[in-house]
């Protein structure tokens, strides 16, 4: 498993001390690529061992018992050796984890996979449930006209789900169910009516996979999601419409992430062009990090090599600025140093000092006035760029406090900051850059301190 990601999870849990934390019985990463959806798991001895191993790692690393949530599924596997209840029960037995019962997921999966809904609820180990979820779902159909339910979280809870919830609550009335409603949110009246439905049935009373078969399933499943022309994976029982739910979830979420990360690029090319460009990028590039905010790190390079975007020669550089802004915004917080610290260092000790720079600090340069373009879009959503000329600009990007600051700097100031960023000592940087026009180390150093770029001074004795 990704220990860096487990470290991040532990920090969040330690900081906020949630009453519960949970994860779905699903997977989303294979060979370094992250597929932004909850993908179905085959219920075999092989995957059982993997799931148990991963839950043990999570619980050991975080130091807390986690809840495992039953998933909503649209497909099933020919090689299944367990039904879902038997699989979840065995996972619980081997790991000691708790369970999260999502009643809507039960209903969606029961309809899609032909399970007996009432048998599922009757056999679910309710004594080990720590949280209950319900939600609305969307209804579609397969090519043959059979009903296909999608866990959309975009509407009211259906009557079959409410009826199943009522049965659950006869045994677990100590748990208040949580309503998941993520899209197409209702007004207050609509929300209150949904709550009233619950009041009628509930009143509170007090690392890479080592096992080859699973590896092959993941490889084939991943390929079928990322390539719409790929054949249906062997052993998977599903129609194209069902497989397309996973494909669409991945494509739509990643395209939306690009739109949020690169809003100026989107404005410059228009919504339709951006959607087409993003679709091509998503097909060719999957996330390599579990942090969706890091997706798009190669978008600038892609744009530069994307022929339809050639009519806007500065578009790739604008994407560079927007991604640097995003990374700066999410960088670690560090207090800037004040320039007075230099007064504490003897003059004959200044040359060997090096500077520690802010984690959010970036340097960029372009043959186009991309800083001016960026600032123009902050003031006006659609500025007039008709008179734009190819004027080079150098810039610094840093977030010393809450806001990211993007500033134009001189070529000399840029070169000085670049030298310090590379770890060059003050004296060596001044000597290397003394022949650059406009080079003034006192002025440049002052600018860096005032901008909050410098966070520490390291003296070499």
N, C-alpha and C positions, 0 to 999 in steps of 0.2 A: 504494500500500500504506500501511498504518497505520505511520507512522514512529515514533510513540510506542511502539507495540508492538515494533518492531524495536529501539528503544533499550533496552527492557526485556530483550529476548532477548540483546542484546549484553552488557548488564551481567551477566546470569546466566552466559553463556559465559566472559566475562572473569574472573568471580569464581571459578568452579568448574573451569574449564579441562577440560571433558570430552574424552575421547579422540575422540568422535564426536558429531555432532548431526544429527538427521534430521527430515523431515516427509513426510506422505503426499501422494501425487498425488490431491488432492481439494480441495474448497472448502467454506466454511461461512459466508460473510458476503456480504450483498447489500444495497446502499443503506442502510448503517448498522445493519442488523439482523444479529445473530449467531445462527446456527442450530447448536446444539451437537452436530454430527455430521459425519462425513466423507462429503460428498456426491459423487456420481459426476460425472465430467468427460467431456464428449463429445470424441472424438478427431478433431479437425479442424485444419486449418491455422490457423484463427483462435485456437482455444484453445492450440495449440502456441506461438504467438507470445506469448500472455499468460503461460503457464507459464514459458517461457524468460525473459521480462522479469522476472517475480517472483523466480525463483531467482537471477538476476543481481543483483537488488536486495538480496536476503537475504545472499548471499555477500559482496557488496561492503560492505554495512553492518556485518556481523559480522566480516568479515576472516577467514573460515574457509570451507573447502569443506564443503558440506552433503551429506547422503545423501538421495536421493529414494526413498521406499518405494512399491512397487506396492500398490494398494488392494484391499480386498474389495468387490465390486460385486454388486448385485442387479438392475440394470437395464442396458439398452444403448440407444444412440441410433441412430435411422434414418439420420442424416446423418453417421455416422462415416466418416472418410476414411482412417484408419489402424486397424490392430489395436493392442492395447496394447503389445506388444513393439516394434513399429515406432515407436510414439509415444515410449515411454520411451527407446529407443535414440537417437532424434533429439534429445530433450531433453538427454541425456547429451552428445551430440556438440556441441551448441551452447553449453552452459553449463559443461562440464567438471566437473559435479557427480559425486559418487559415487552408488552405488545401495545400497539395502537390500532384500534379497530376503526377502519374507515368504512362505514356502512354503505356509502355511495359506491365506493370501489368494489365492494362485494356484489352489489346489484349489477353494476356495469360489466364486471367480469362474468357473472353468472349468465347474463343474457348473451354476451359475446361468445362465451366458451361452452355454453350448454350445461352449466352446473345447476344443481338443485339449490336454490337460494335458502330455503328453509333448513335443509340439511346442513348447509355451511354454517348458518347462524347457530344451529343447535350443537354443532361439534366444535365451535370456536372456543378455545380455552379462556373464557371470560374472566376467570379468577385472576388472570395475569395481565388484564388490560389496565393501562394507566391513563389512557385518553381515548375519546371517541370523536370521530369526525363525521360530518355529513356535508353534502353539497348537491348542487344541481348538475345535470348532465345534458349534453346535446344528443339528438336522435338523428341518425342517418340510416342508410341501407346499403347492403352489398349489391354487387351486380345482379345477383339472383333475386333481389328484393327482400332478403332477410334483414331483420332489424340489426343495426349497428349502433351501439351507444358509445359516446365519447365523454370522458371525464373533463368537462369544460369549465366547471366552476363559474357559470355565467347565468344562472337562473335559479328559480325556486327549487326546493327539494321535492322530488316526486313522491307520489303516494306510496308506491312499493317500498321506497327507502324509509319513509316515515313509519310504515307498518313494521318493518324490520327493526327499526330503532326502538319502537315501543316494546318489542319482545326482548331486546337486549336490556332495556332499562328495568324490566321486571326483575332482573338479577343484579344489575349494576346501577341502581338508582343513586349511588354515591358519586357518580361521575356526571358532570354537566357536559353535554356534547358541544362541540365547537362547530359553527357554521362556516364553511369555506366559500367565499364569494369574491372572486378575483376580477372578473370582467363584467361589463354591462351592469354596473352597480345600480340598484334601485334608489328611488328617493326615500325619505324617511318613512313615509306611509307604507311603501312597499316592503321596507325592511321590517317595520313593526308587525305587519301582517305575517311575515315569515316567522318571526319570533313567537307570535301567538300560536302558530301551529305546534310549536314545540311545547308550549305551556300546557297544551291539551293532553300531551302524552307523557309529560315528565314534570315531576316536582322534586327538587333537591331535598334530601332528608339529612342531612347532617353536613506491493512491488510487482512483475509480469506474471501472468498465470502460468503455473508449471504443468498443469494437467492438460494433455493434448486435446482431448475431446472438447472440453469447455473452451479452450483456446480456438479451436476450429469453429465452434458455434459463434463465438464473438467475432471472429474474422469475417465469416460469411454474413452475419447479421449486420455488422458495421458496413460492409461493402454494399449490401442491399439498401441501406439507408442513405449512404452518400452518393450512390449511383442509381438513378431512377431506371436505367436500362438493365441493371443487373438482374439475373434470374432470381426467383424465389429460393431462399436458402433451403437446402435439402433437410428434410425432417421437420420443417415448419408447416403447421396447418393454419393457413390464413389465405384470404383473398387479397388482391392488390389494394383494394380500398382500405383494408385493415392495416396493411403494411404502410400505406401512404399516410396514415395518422402519425406514425413515428417520423416519417420523412418530412412531413409538413411541420411538425413541432420543432424539429432540429433546424430546418431552413428558415422558418419564420422567426424563431427566437434569435438566431444568429444575425439575420438581416436587420432585425429591430435593434440589436446591440450595436451594429455598425451605424445605423441611423442616429442613435443617441450619442455615439462617440465622435461622429464626424458631421455635425449639423451644418457647418459652413460649406463643406464639400457638397452636401445634399442640396443646399440652397443654390449653389453655383450651377449645378447640373440639372436641377429639377427633380421632383419626386419620381417620375416615371423612369428617367435615365438612371437615377441612383438605384432604384429597385432592380433594374436589369443588371447593372454593374455589380451590385451586392450579391445578386443571385449567382453570377459567375464566380465571384470571389469565394462565396460560401461553398460552392461545389468543389473548388480547388484547394481550399484551406479550412481545416478544422481546428478548433482551439487546442493548444498544447498545454494549457493551464486550466486548473479547476476554477480559476477566478475569471468570470466572464468579462470583467472590466479590462482584462489584459488582451482580449481578442481584438484583432486589427493591427497588430504590431507590424505586419508586412503589407498593410493596405496601401501605404504610400508607394512602395516598390511596385505593387500590382498596378496601381493607377498609371505610373510612369510607363509601364509596358502594355497598357490597355489601349489599343489603337483608337477606339471610338472616343476616348477622352483627350486625344492629342490637340483638339481645338482650344483647350484651356491649358496652356503650357505651364502654368503655375499651380495646377490643381494638386499634383503629387506633393508639392512643398507645403501647401495649405494642410494637407492630411498629416504631414510630419508635425506641423505646429499643433494641430488639434490632438494628436496622440501624445505629444510631449506635455501638453496642458493636462491631459487626463492622468498621465503618470505622475506629474507634479502634484496634482490635486490629491491623489491617493498615497503619496509618499509619506514616510514616517515624519512625525512632528519632532522638531529640534529647535531649541531656542537659539536665535542668532547671537553672535558675539558683538560686542561694542568696540569701536575703534580705539577706545582708551586703553585697551589691553596692550597695544603696541608701546605705550608710554612706560610700561613696566619692564620692558626688555632693553638692556643696554645697547647703545648704538652699534658697538662692535660685534654684537650678537645677532643683528638683524638679518645679515646675508643668508645664513643657513636655515632660517625658519621656513617651515612649510605650513600650509593652511588646510584646515579641515572645512570642506564645503557642504552646504545643505543637501540632504538626500534628494530634495526636489529639484535641484539645479540642473538645467539643460542649456546647451549652447547650440544654436542653429544659424545657418546663413543660407541665402538664396540669391539668385540672379534677379529675382522679382521682389517687389515691395510687399512681402507676405505679412509682415507685422502690421503695416498700414491697412492691408486688406482685412486682416483679422479684427483690428480695432474698429474699422468701418462697420463690420457686421455686428459688433456689440452695440453700436449706437443706432443702427438702422438695419432691420432685417433683410432689406434688399437694396443696398447702396448702389449708386450709379458708378460702374467701373469702366465706362466706355472710353475715358481718356487715360486709362492705365498705361504707364510706360515701364519698360524693363529696367528698373532701377534696383541695384543690389541693396540688400539690407542684412545686417548682422543683428542677432538678438540674444537676450538672456531670458530664461524662463525660471521662475522660482516661486515657492509658496512659503514665505517666512512666517506667516500667521494663518489666517483663515482663507485669504484670497490668493489666487495665482496671479502673479505679475509678469506680463510680457513686455519687454522694453527694447527699444532700438539702441544699439551701442555702436561706437566707432570701430573701424577695423582694428585699430591699435588696442582698444580696450578689449575687444573680442579675443585677440591673440594673447593678451596678458592673462585673461581669465582661463583660456584654453591651456596655457602653460601651467598655471596653478592647479587646474583640474587634473592634469597629468602627473601631479606630484612634484613638480619642479620647485626647487628652493627659490626664495625671493631674489637673492643675489644672482643666481643663475638665470632666472627669467628676465631680469633687467638687462643683463649682459647679452642674452640671446636676441632681445627685441629692441635694443637701443637704436638701430638704424631704421626702424619703421616710422614713417611720417606720423607726427602727432603723438608719439609715444611719451606718456607722462605717468610714470609708475605711481607717484603720489596721488594724482587725480584718479587713476584707475582703481587703486586700492581703496580710496575713499568711496568711490561709487559702489564697489562690491560690499563694503561694510554697510553702507546706508541702505542697500537693496536687501540686506539680510542674507546674502549669499554665504558669508563666512560665519562658521559656527565655532571655530576653535583655532588656536595657534599652537603649533608644535615646535618647541625649541630643541635643536640638536646640540647637545653639549659634548 
